[in-house]
Amino acid sequence: MRIFNTLTRRVEEITPLDDRKISMYTCGPTVYRYAHLGNLRTFLLADLLRRALTFEGYEVTQIMNITDVGHMTDESSVEAVDKMQLAVEDEGLQPLEIAEKYAKAVFEDAAAIGILPASAYPKATEHIPEMVDLTRQLIDEGHAYPVEGGSVYYDVSSFPKYGRLSGNTLDKLRPGHRDLETDPRKRAPADFALWKGATPGRLMKWDSPWGEGFPGWHVECSAMSMKYLGDRFDIHTGGNDLIFPHHEDEIAQSEGATGHQVVSTWVHGGHLRLSGQKIAKSTGNVVRVPELINRGLDPLAFRLLTFGTRYRSEMDFSWEAMEDANRRLRQLRNRMAEWAPAASSLGDEARAFDRGFRDAVSDDLDMPTAVKVVNELVSTPDVPGGEKYALLASWDTVLGLDLTKVAREGYEPDDEARELIAQRDDARGRKDWATSDRIRDELIAMGLEVMDTSEGTKVRPA
């Protein structure tokens, strides 16, 4: 299994620290607003990597954190907006009620697009002691310093490797590089907060050796990843937007405390764009899973749609592309119903297809090529139907598209097909042959065979 390591800037073989066991940490959701498809594409990357590793026989332990401390800023100045507090004011709920509400929603959305549950979901608010301990250790090691007002900052100049992940080395940084007001109490603009003194009116705050306050965003992931996976683990995933400053600062914290490299491989995914603009809460350019469902689309079609773009590249989202992915998913499931049951053994042609699929997936998650192999298998006359079913059911361990759904349940037209059948029968009754033919073509495009019977239009998988 080979993957692009952001740290080394090359595709490398994944070599586990512990034989066939893989330890993986995934930066999870911030739970003060609903997750959108852009967030979910990032989580899909971790899910896909985990599935691919499992497919090749590795045992994967995946930890995904829940950021339920709502600051999400690097400074403790009055200009820094507490996003959790804004949500509290908007909704009239307490912070942990806000967090619980949106965590539940993101789990539901993730399940809808086939993301497997992580091994554990540590919450930031339940690991404050670990963050305080790590901050104290960094002070003792000479990497951090407290300031008046109860905040503690990481001294970036104490860590010579700073910038290795992102390329933002100290000589390239400038005041204001974090897009926030610079705290005059810091020794240097590049220094970042490990602990922040609580300002008046703040709801989420805890006792510490430096006074009441709350943890910096970056220290949360260092503390929780090392608690659950140890001070050396295999893979850390996240979106490209987290490379700097979040993951750069995480490296400085974790390696500053341990004195050695903690994460072997850093894996990052590209943004999702709508009309050329990044999908993000900050822009209001948001599409959510419930909107897919309300439009009559299977959320797993979004999963299939993402396979058309390499995970490291930015991806454009459109409703036309979603509709097409939904049709393709329905067609695949209908063909699976036609080919069932699975063959007990594979011939030479089928084994060649299996090798092609595995090679694509293991080559830096080349899902566009993997989908091409799927399409070629579906269309080839050289592999019997039962063997096609067996291969696709096996590959679905990685694809996560529930391809055997129709075959398992026994074929019945879905609501959309039934509506089209009713419209076609009505058109035939009125001898409106043009409309009847048009609807027939729509049904065929859905992967269905259309039959005219004495009882009206009947369909089955083509």
WOLIN-V661280 format. One record per pair of residues at least 12 apart in sequence whose C-alpha atoms are under 10 Angstrom apart, sorted by the first residue. I is the first residue (numbers start at 1). J is the second residue. D is the distance in whole Angstrom. If there is no record, write none. Layout:
i j d
I J D
I J D
//
This chain:
i j d
1 13 6
1 14 6
1 15 9
1 49 10
1 52 8
1 53 7
1 56 8
1 358 9
1 359 9
1 360 10
1 361 8
1 362 5
1 363 7
1 364 7
1 365 9
2 14 6
2 15 9
2 359 10
2 361 9
2 362 6
2 363 5
2 364 5
2 365 8
3 49 9
3 265 9
3 266 9
3 267 8
3 361 10
3 362 8
3 363 7
3 364 4
3 365 7
3 366 10
4 265 8
4 266 8
4 267 7
4 268 8
4 312 9
4 363 9
4 364 6
4 365 9
5 165 10
5 235 9
5 236 10
5 264 9
5 265 5
5 266 5
5 267 6
5 268 8
5 364 10
6 164 10
6 165 7
6 166 8
6 237 10
6 240 10
6 243 9
6 265 7
6 266 5
6 267 6
6 268 7
7 163 10
7 164 7
7 165 5
7 166 8
7 167 10
7 243 10
7 248 10
7 263 10
7 264 9
7 265 7
7 266 6
7 267 9
8 164 9
8 165 8
8 264 10
8 265 9
8 266 9
9 165 9
9 266 10
11 363 9
11 364 7
12 265 9
12 363 10
12 364 9
13 265 10
13 362 9
13 363 9
13 364 9
14 53 9
14 234 8
14 235 9
14 264 9
14 265 8
15 234 8
15 264 9
15 265 9
16 58 9
16 233 8
16 234 6
16 235 9
16 264 9
17 232 8
17 233 7
17 234 7
17 264 9
18 233 9
18 234 9
19 58 9
19 59 10
20 53 10
20 54 10
20 56 10
20 57 7
20 58 5
20 59 6
20 60 9
21 53 10
21 54 10
21 57 9
21 58 6
21 59 5
21 60 6
21 61 8
21 234 9
22 50 9
22 53 8
22 54 9
22 58 7
22 59 6
22 60 5
22 61 6
22 62 8
22 233 8
22 234 6
22 235 8
23 50 10
23 59 9
23 60 6
23 61 5
23 62 6
23 63 8
23 225 10
23 228 9
23 229 7
23 230 9
23 232 9
23 233 6
23 234 5
23 235 6
23 236 9
23 263 10
24 46 9
24 49 10
24 50 8
24 60 7
24 61 6
24 62 5
24 63 6
24 64 9
24 118 10
24 119 10
24 225 9
24 229 8
24 233 7
24 234 6
24 235 5
24 236 6
24 237 8
24 263 9
24 265 9
24 266 10
25 46 9
25 61 8
25 62 6
25 63 5
25 64 6
25 65 8
25 118 10
25 221 9
25 224 9
25 225 6
25 226 9
25 228 9
25 229 8
25 233 8
25 234 8
25 235 6
25 236 5
25 237 6
25 238 9
25 263 9
25 266 10
26 42 9
26 43 8
26 45 10
26 46 7
26 47 9
26 62 7
26 63 6
26 64 5
26 65 7
26 66 10
26 118 9
26 121 10
26 221 9
26 225 9
26 235 8
26 236 6
26 237 5
26 238 6
26 239 10
26 267 10
27 42 9
27 43 8
27 46 9
27 63 9
27 64 6
27 65 6
27 66 8
27 67 9
27 221 8
27 225 10
27 236 8
27 237 7
27 238 6
27 239 8
27 242 9
27 246 10
27 247 10
28 40 10
28 42 9
28 43 8
28 63 9
28 64 5
28 65 5
28 66 6
28 67 7
28 106 10
28 121 9
28 122 10
28 123 10
28 221 10
28 237 9
28 238 8
29 43 9
29 64 8
29 65 7
29 66 6
29 67 6
29 68 9
29 102 9
29 103 8
29 106 8
29 107 10
30 65 9
30 66 6
30 67 5
30 68 6
30 69 8
30 70 8
30 71 10
30 72 8
30 83 10
30 84 9
30 99 8
30 102 9
30 103 8
30 106 10
31 66 7
31 67 6
31 68 6
31 69 9
31 70 8
31 83 10
31 84 8
31 87 10
31 95 10
31 96 10
31 98 7
31 99 5
31 100 8
31 101 8
31 102 5
31 103 6
31 104 9
31 105 9
31 106 8
32 67 9
32 68 7
32 69 9
32 70 7
32 83 7
32 84 6
32 85 9
32 86 9
32 87 6
32 88 9
32 95 8
32 96 10
32 97 10
32 98 6
32 99 6
32 100 9
32 101 9
32 102 6
32 103 9
33 83 9
33 84 9
33 87 8
33 98 8
33 99 9
33 101 9
33 102 6
33 103 9
33 105 9
33 106 9
33 281 8
34 101 9
34 102 6
34 103 8
34 104 10
34 105 7
34 106 7
34 109 9
34 281 9
34 286 10
34 288 8
34 289 10
35 102 8
35 103 9
35 105 8
35 106 6
35 107 9
35 109 8
35 110 9
35 280 9
35 281 9
35 286 9
35 287 9
35 288 7
35 289 9
36 106 9
36 109 9
36 272 10
36 279 8
36 280 8
36 281 8
36 285 9
36 286 6
36 287 6
36 288 5
36 289 7
36 290 10
37 109 9
37 110 10
37 113 10
37 271 10
37 272 8
37 273 10
37 279 8
37 280 9
37 286 7
37 287 6
37 288 6
37 289 7
37 302 9
37 317 9
38 239 9
38 270 9
38 271 6
38 272 5
38 273 8
38 274 10
38 278 8
38 279 6
38 280 7
38 281 9
38 285 10
38 286 8
38 287 8
38 288 9
38 315 10
38 317 10
39 106 10
39 110 10
39 238 10
39 239 8
39 271 9
39 272 8
39 279 9
39 280 8
39 281 10
39 288 10
40 106 9
40 109 8
40 110 7
40 113 8
40 115 9
40 272 9
40 288 9
40 289 9
40 302 10
40 303 9
41 110 10
41 113 10
41 239 9
41 269 8
41 270 8
41 271 8
41 272 7
41 302 9
41 303 8
41 306 7
41 311 9
41 315 9
42 237 8
42 238 6
42 239 6
42 240 9
42 268 8
42 269 6
42 270 8
42 271 8
42 272 9
42 311 9
42 312 10
43 64 9
43 110 8
43 115 8
43 237 9
43 238 8
43 239 8
43 269 9
44 110 8
44 113 8
44 114 8
44 115 6
44 116 9
44 269 9
44 303 8
44 306 9
44 311 9
45 115 10
45 237 8
45 238 8
45 239 9
45 267 9
45 268 8
45 269 7
45 270 10
45 306 10
45 311 7
45 312 9
45 365 9
46 62 9
46 64 10
46 115 9
46 116 10
46 118 10
46 235 10
46 236 9
46 237 6
46 238 8
46 239 10
46 267 9
46 268 9
46 269 9
47 62 9
47 110 10
47 114 9
47 115 6
47 116 7
47 117 9
47 118 9
47 398 9
47 400 9
48 114 10
48 115 8
48 116 9
48 303 10
48 307 10
48 311 10
48 361 9
48 365 8
48 367 10
48 397 10
48 398 7
48 399 8
48 400 9
49 235 10
49 237 9
49 267 9
49 361 9
49 362 9
49 364 9
49 365 7
49 398 9
50 62 8
50 115 10
50 116 9
50 118 10
50 398 9
51 115 10
51 116 9
51 396 10
51 397 7
51 398 5
51 399 8
51 400 9
52 358 9
52 361 7
52 362 7
52 365 8
52 395 10
52 397 8
52 398 6
52 399 9
53 361 10
53 362 8
53 398 9
54 397 9
54 398 8
55 358 9
55 361 10
55 362 10
55 394 9
55 395 8
55 396 10
55 397 7
55 398 7
56 358 8
56 361 10
56 362 9
56 398 10
60 118 10
60 119 9
61 118 8
61 119 6
61 120 9
61 228 10
61 229 8
62 117 9
62 118 5
62 119 5
62 120 7
62 121 9
62 228 10
62 229 9
62 235 9
62 236 10
63 117 10
63 118 6
63 119 6
63 120 5
63 121 6
63 122 8
63 224 9
63 225 7
63 228 7
63 229 8
63 236 10
64 117 9
64 118 6
64 119 8
64 120 7
64 121 5
64 122 7
64 123 9
64 221 10
64 224 9
64 225 9
64 237 10
65 118 10
65 120 8
65 121 5
65 122 5
65 123 6
65 124 7
65 220 9
65 221 7
65 224 8
65 225 8
66 99 9
66 103 8
66 121 6
66 122 6
66 123 5
66 124 6
66 125 9
66 126 10
66 220 10
66 221 10
67 99 9
67 103 9
67 121 10
67 122 9
67 123 6
67 124 5
67 125 8
67 217 8
67 220 8
67 221 9
68 84 8
68 95 8
68 96 7
68 98 9
68 99 6
68 100 9
68 102 10
68 103 9
68 123 7
68 124 6
68 125 6
68 126 9
68 204 10
69 82 9
69 83 9
69 84 7
69 85 10
69 95 8
69 96 9
69 99 9
69 123 9
69 124 6
69 125 6
69 204 7
69 205 9
69 214 8
69 215 8
69 216 9
69 217 8
69 220 9
70 82 6
70 83 5
70 84 4
70 85 7
70 86 9
70 87 9
70 95 8
70 96 10
70 98 10
70 99 9
70 124 10
70 125 10
70 203 10
70 204 8
70 214 10
70 217 9
71 83 6
71 84 7
71 85 8
71 196 10
71 204 9
71 214 9
71 215 9
71 216 8
71 217 8
72 84 9
72 216 8
72 217 6
72 218 9
73 178 9
73 179 10
73 180 8
73 193 9
73 216 8
73 217 7
73 218 10
74 178 7
74 179 9
74 180 7
74 181 9
74 182 9
74 183 10
74 191 10
74 192 6
74 193 6
74 194 9
74 195 10
74 196 9
74 216 7
74 217 7
74 218 9
74 245 9
74 246 10
75 151 9
75 153 10
75 178 9
75 179 10
75 180 7
75 181 7
75 182 7
75 183 7
75 192 8
75 193 7
75 194 10
75 195 10
75 196 8
75 216 8
76 149 10
76 151 8
76 180 10
76 181 9
76 182 9
76 183 7
76 193 8
76 195 9
76 196 6
76 197 7
76 198 8
76 199 8
76 213 10
76 214 10
76 216 9
77 180 9
77 181 7
77 182 8
77 183 7
77 184 10
77 196 10
77 197 10
77 199 8
78 181 9
78 199 8
78 200 10
79 180 8
79 181 7
80 180 7
80 181 8
82 202 8
82 203 10
82 204 10
84 96 9
84 98 8
84 99 8
84 203 9
84 204 9
85 98 10
85 201 10
85 202 8
85 203 7
85 204 9
87 99 10
88 203 10
94 203 9
94 204 10
95 203 8
95 204 7
96 125 9
96 204 9
99 123 10
106 289 10
108 289 9
108 290 10
109 288 8
109 289 6
109 290 8
109 299 9
110 289 9
110 299 10
111 299 9
111 300 10
112 289 8
112 290 9
112 293 10
112 298 9
112 299 6
112 300 7
112 302 10
112 303 10
113 289 8
113 298 9
113 299 5
113 300 5
113 301 8
113 302 7
113 303 6
113 304 9
113 400 8
113 401 8
114 299 8
114 300 7
114 302 10
114 303 8
114 399 9
114 400 6
114 401 7
114 402 8
115 300 10
115 303 9
115 400 8
116 400 9
120 228 9
121 224 10
122 221 10
122 224 7
122 225 9
122 227 10
122 228 9
123 220 9
123 224 9
124 215 9
124 217 9
124 219 10
124 220 6
124 221 8
124 223 9
124 224 8
125 204 9
125 205 10
125 206 10
125 214 9
125 215 9
125 220 9
126 224 10
127 215 10
127 220 8
127 223 8
127 224 7
127 227 9
128 205 10
128 206 8
128 207 9
128 208 9
128 214 8
128 215 7
128 219 10
128 220 8
128 223 9
128 224 10
129 206 10
129 207 10
129 208 9
129 223 9
130 219 9
130 220 9
130 222 9
130 223 6
130 224 8
130 226 10
130 227 8
131 194 8
131 195 9
131 214 9
131 215 7
131 216 9
131 218 10
131 219 6
131 220 6
131 221 9
131 222 8
131 223 5
131 224 8
132 194 9
132 195 8
132 206 10
132 207 9
132 208 7
132 209 8
132 210 10
132 214 9
132 215 8
132 219 9
132 220 10
132 223 9
133 208 10
133 209 10
133 223 9
134 194 9
134 219 8
134 220 10
134 222 8
134 223 7
134 253 8
134 254 9
134 257 7
135 152 8
135 153 9
135 154 9
135 193 10
135 194 6
135 195 7
135 215 9
135 216 10
135 219 8
135 223 9
135 253 9
135 257 9
136 152 9
136 194 10
136 208 10
136 209 9
136 210 10
136 257 10
137 253 10
137 256 9
137 257 6
137 258 10
138 152 10
138 153 10
138 154 8
138 155 10
138 194 9
138 252 10
138 253 7
138 254 9
138 255 10
138 256 7
138 257 6
138 258 9
139 152 9
139 153 9
139 154 8
139 155 9
139 257 9
140 257 9
141 158 10
141 256 8
141 257 7
141 258 10
141 259 10
142 154 9
142 155 8
142 158 7
142 159 10
142 256 9
142 257 10
143 155 5
143 156 7
143 157 8
143 158 6
143 159 7
143 252 9
143 253 8
143 256 7
143 257 8
144 156 8
144 158 8
144 191 9
144 192 9
144 193 9
144 194 8
144 253 9
144 256 10
145 186 9
145 187 9
145 193 10
145 194 9
146 185 9
146 186 9
146 193 10
146 194 9
146 195 9
146 196 10
146 209 10
146 210 7
147 185 6
147 186 8
147 187 10
147 196 10
147 197 9
147 210 9
148 185 7
148 197 9
148 210 9
149 185 9
149 196 8
149 197 6
149 198 8
149 199 9
149 210 8
149 211 8
149 212 9
149 213 10
150 195 8
150 196 6
150 197 4
150 198 8
150 199 10
150 208 9
150 209 9
150 210 5
150 211 5
150 212 7
150 213 7
150 214 10
151 185 9
151 186 10
151 193 7
151 194 8
151 195 5
151 196 4
151 197 5
151 198 8
151 210 7
151 211 8
151 212 9
151 213 8
151 214 9
151 215 9
151 216 10
152 185 10
152 186 9
152 191 10
152 192 8
152 193 6
152 194 6
152 195 5
152 196 6
152 197 8
152 210 8
152 215 9
152 216 9
153 185 9
153 186 7
153 187 9
153 188 10
153 190 10
153 191 6
153 192 5
153 193 4
153 194 5
153 195 7
153 196 9
153 216 9
154 186 9
154 187 10
154 188 10
154 190 9
154 191 5
154 192 5
154 193 6
154 194 6
154 195 9
154 249 9
154 252 9
154 253 8
154 256 10
155 186 9
155 187 8
155 188 8
155 189 10
155 190 8
155 191 5
155 192 8
155 193 9
155 252 10
156 169 10
156 170 8
156 187 10
156 188 8
156 189 9
156 190 7
156 191 5
156 192 8
156 249 9
156 252 8
156 253 10
157 170 8
157 187 10
157 188 9
157 190 9
157 191 8
158 252 9
158 256 9
159 251 10
159 252 6
159 253 9
159 255 9
159 256 7
160 252 9
161 248 10
161 251 9
161 252 8
161 255 10
161 256 10
162 248 7
162 249 8
162 251 8
162 252 6
163 244 9
163 245 9
163 248 7
163 249 9
163 251 9
163 252 9
164 248 8
164 251 9
164 252 10
165 243 7
165 244 8
165 245 10
165 247 8
165 248 6
165 249 10
165 251 8
165 266 9
166 240 10
166 242 10
166 243 6
166 244 6
166 245 8
166 247 9
166 248 7
167 243 10
167 244 9
167 248 9
168 244 8
168 245 9
168 248 9
169 190 10
169 248 10
170 190 8
173 189 9
173 190 7
174 188 10
174 189 7
174 190 7
175 188 8
175 189 5
175 190 7
176 189 7
176 190 8
177 189 8
177 190 8
177 245 9
178 190 8
178 192 9
178 244 9
178 245 8
190 245 10
191 249 9
192 216 8
192 217 10
192 218 9
192 245 9
192 249 8
193 215 8
193 216 5
193 217 8
193 218 8
193 219 9
193 249 10
194 214 9
194 215 6
194 216 5
194 217 8
194 218 7
194 219 6
194 220 9
194 249 10
194 253 9
195 208 9
195 210 9
195 211 10
195 212 10
195 213 7
195 214 6
195 215 4
195 216 5
195 217 9
195 218 10
195 219 8
196 210 9
196 211 9
196 212 8
196 213 5
196 214 5
196 215 6
196 216 7
197 210 8
197 211 7
197 212 6
197 213 4
197 214 7
197 215 9
198 211 8
198 212 6
198 213 4
198 214 7
198 215 10
199 212 9
199 213 8
202 214 10
217 246 8
217 249 10
217 250 9
218 245 8
218 246 6
218 247 8
218 248 9
218 249 6
218 250 6
218 251 9
218 252 10
218 253 8
219 246 9
219 249 8
219 250 7
219 251 10
219 252 10
219 253 7
219 254 9
220 250 9
221 246 9
221 247 9
221 250 7
221 253 10
221 254 9
222 247 9
222 249 9
222 250 6
222 251 8
222 252 9
222 253 7
222 254 6
222 255 9
222 257 10
222 262 10
223 250 9
223 253 9
223 254 8
225 254 9
225 262 10
225 263 10
226 254 8
226 262 8
226 263 10
229 262 10
230 262 8
231 254 8
231 255 9
231 257 10
231 258 7
231 259 10
231 260 9
231 261 8
231 262 5
231 263 8
232 254 10
232 255 10
232 258 9
232 260 9
232 261 7
232 262 4
232 263 6
232 264 8
233 261 9
233 262 6
233 263 5
233 264 7
233 265 9
234 262 8
234 263 6
234 264 5
234 265 6
234 266 9
235 262 10
235 263 6
235 264 6
235 265 5
235 266 6
235 267 7
236 262 10
236 263 7
236 264 8
236 265 6
236 266 5
236 267 6
236 268 8
237 265 9
237 266 6
237 267 5
237 268 6
237 269 8
238 266 8
238 267 7
238 268 5
238 269 6
238 270 9
239 267 8
239 268 5
239 269 5
239 270 6
239 271 7
239 311 10
239 312 9
240 267 9
240 268 5
240 269 5
240 270 6
240 271 7
240 312 8
240 313 10
240 314 10
241 268 9
241 269 9
241 270 8
241 271 8
242 268 8
242 269 10
243 266 9
243 267 10
243 268 8
247 266 9
250 262 10
251 263 8
267 311 10
267 312 9
268 311 8
268 312 7
268 313 10
269 310 9
269 311 5
269 312 5
269 313 7
269 314 8
270 309 10
270 310 9
270 311 6
270 312 5
270 313 5
270 314 5
270 315 7
271 311 9
271 312 8
271 313 7
271 314 5
271 315 6
271 316 9
272 306 9
272 313 9
272 314 6
272 315 5
272 316 6
272 317 7
273 285 9
273 286 10
273 314 7
273 315 6
273 316 5
273 317 6
273 318 9
274 286 8
274 287 9
274 315 9
274 316 6
274 317 5
274 318 7
274 319 10
275 316 7
275 317 7
275 318 8
276 314 10
276 315 9
276 316 7
276 317 9
277 316 9
277 317 10
278 314 9
278 315 9
278 316 9
278 317 10
279 316 10
279 317 9
287 317 10
289 302 9
292 319 9
292 322 9
292 323 10
295 319 10
295 323 10
296 323 9
296 326 9
296 415 9
296 416 8
297 322 8
297 323 7
297 325 9
297 326 6
297 327 9
298 322 9
298 323 10
298 325 9
298 326 6
298 327 10
298 329 9
298 330 9
298 401 10
299 322 9
299 326 9
299 401 10
300 325 9
300 326 8
300 329 8
300 399 10
300 400 8
300 401 6
300 402 8
301 321 10
301 322 7
301 323 8
301 324 9
301 325 5
301 326 5
301 327 8
301 328 8
301 329 6
301 330 9
301 401 8
302 317 9
302 321 9
302 322 7
302 323 9
302 325 7
302 326 8
302 329 10
302 401 10
303 322 10
303 325 9
303 326 10
303 329 10
303 399 8
303 400 8
303 401 7
304 322 9
304 325 6
304 326 8
304 328 9
304 329 7
304 367 10
304 371 9
304 399 8
304 400 9
304 401 7
305 317 9
305 321 7
305 322 7
305 323 10
305 324 9
305 325 6
305 326 9
305 328 10
305 329 10
305 368 10
306 322 10
306 325 9
306 367 9
306 368 9
307 365 9
307 366 8
307 367 5
307 368 6
307 369 9
307 370 8
307 371 7
307 399 9
308 325 10
308 366 9
308 367 7
308 368 5
308 369 9
308 370 9
308 371 8
308 372 9
309 366 9
309 367 7
309 368 6
309 369 10
310 364 9
310 365 8
310 366 6
310 367 7
310 368 7
310 369 10
311 364 9
311 365 8
311 366 8
311 367 8
311 368 10
312 364 10
312 365 10
326 446 9
327 445 8
327 446 6
327 447 8
328 445 9
328 446 8
328 447 8
329 401 8
329 402 9
329 403 8
329 446 9
329 447 10
330 403 9
330 405 10
330 406 9
330 414 10
330 445 10
330 446 7
330 447 7
330 448 10
330 461 10
331 403 10
331 444 10
331 445 8
331 446 6
331 447 5
331 448 8
331 461 8
331 462 9
332 374 10
332 375 9
332 378 8
332 392 9
332 401 10
332 402 10
332 403 7
332 404 9
332 406 10
332 446 10
332 447 8
332 461 10
333 401 9
333 402 8
333 403 5
333 404 6
333 405 7
333 406 6
333 407 7
333 408 10
333 411 10
333 447 9
333 461 9
334 403 9
334 404 9
334 405 9
334 406 6
334 407 7
334 410 10
334 411 8
334 412 10
334 413 10
334 446 9
334 447 7
334 448 8
334 460 8
334 461 5
334 462 7
335 378 8
335 385 9
335 388 10
335 389 9
335 403 9
335 404 9
335 406 9
335 407 9
335 447 8
335 448 9
335 460 10
335 461 6
335 462 7
336 378 9
336 385 8
336 386 9
336 388 8
336 389 6
336 390 9
336 392 8
336 393 9
336 403 7
336 404 6
336 405 9
336 406 7
336 407 6
336 408 10
336 461 9
337 385 10
337 389 9
337 403 9
337 404 7
337 405 8
337 406 6
337 407 4
337 408 8
337 409 9
337 410 7
337 411 7
337 460 9
337 461 7
337 462 10
338 385 8
338 386 9
338 389 9
338 406 9
338 407 8
338 411 9
338 460 9
338 461 6
338 462 8
339 384 8
339 385 5
339 386 5
339 387 8
339 388 7
339 389 6
339 390 9
339 407 9
339 461 10
340 385 7
340 386 6
340 387 9
340 388 9
340 389 6
340 390 9
340 404 9
340 407 7
340 408 9
341 385 9
341 386 6
341 387 9
341 388 10
341 389 7
341 390 8
341 407 8
341 408 10
342 384 10
342 385 8
342 386 4
342 387 6
342 388 8
342 389 5
342 390 5
342 391 8
342 392 10
342 393 8
343 384 9
343 385 8
343 386 4
343 387 5
343 388 8
343 389 7
343 390 6
343 391 9
344 386 8
344 387 8
344 390 8
345 386 9
345 387 7
345 390 8
346 383 9
346 384 9
346 386 9
346 387 6
346 388 9
346 390 8
346 391 9
347 382 10
347 383 8
347 384 9
347 387 8
348 382 10
348 383 9
349 377 10
349 380 10
349 382 7
349 383 6
349 384 10
349 387 10
350 377 8
350 382 8
350 383 6
350 384 9
350 387 7
350 388 7
350 390 9
350 391 8
351 383 10
351 387 10
351 391 9
353 373 7
353 374 8
353 376 9
353 377 7
353 383 9
353 388 10
353 391 8
354 373 9
354 374 10
354 377 10
354 391 7
354 392 9
354 394 9
354 395 8
355 373 10
356 369 9
356 370 8
356 372 10
356 373 7
356 374 10
357 369 8
357 370 5
357 371 8
357 372 9
357 373 6
357 374 8
357 391 10
357 395 8
358 370 8
358 373 10
358 395 9
358 398 10
360 372 10
360 373 9
361 398 9
361 399 10
367 399 9
370 395 10
370 399 9
371 399 9
374 388 9
374 391 9
374 392 8
374 395 9
377 391 9
377 392 9
378 392 9
389 403 9
389 404 8
389 407 10
392 404 9
406 461 10
411 459 10
411 460 7
411 461 8
412 459 9
412 460 8
412 461 9
413 448 9
413 458 9
413 459 7
413 460 8
413 461 9
416 443 10
416 446 10
417 439 10
417 442 9
417 443 7
417 446 8
417 448 9
417 459 9
418 443 10
418 457 10
418 458 10
418 459 9
420 436 10
420 439 7
420 440 8
420 442 8
420 443 7
420 457 10
421 436 9
421 439 8
421 440 8
421 443 8
421 450 9
421 456 9
421 457 6
421 458 8
421 459 8
422 456 9
422 457 8
423 435 9
423 436 8
423 439 8
423 457 10
424 436 5
424 437 8
424 438 9
424 439 6
424 440 7
424 443 10
424 456 9
424 457 7
425 439 10
425 452 9
425 455 10
425 456 6
425 457 6
425 458 10
426 456 10
427 439 9
428 456 9
428 457 9
429 456 10
440 457 9
440 459 10
443 459 8
443 460 10
443 462 10
444 459 9
444 460 10
444 461 9
444 462 8
445 462 10
446 461 9
446 462 9
447 459 10
447 460 9
447 461 6
447 462 6
448 460 5
448 461 5
448 462 4
449 461 6
449 462 4
450 462 8
//
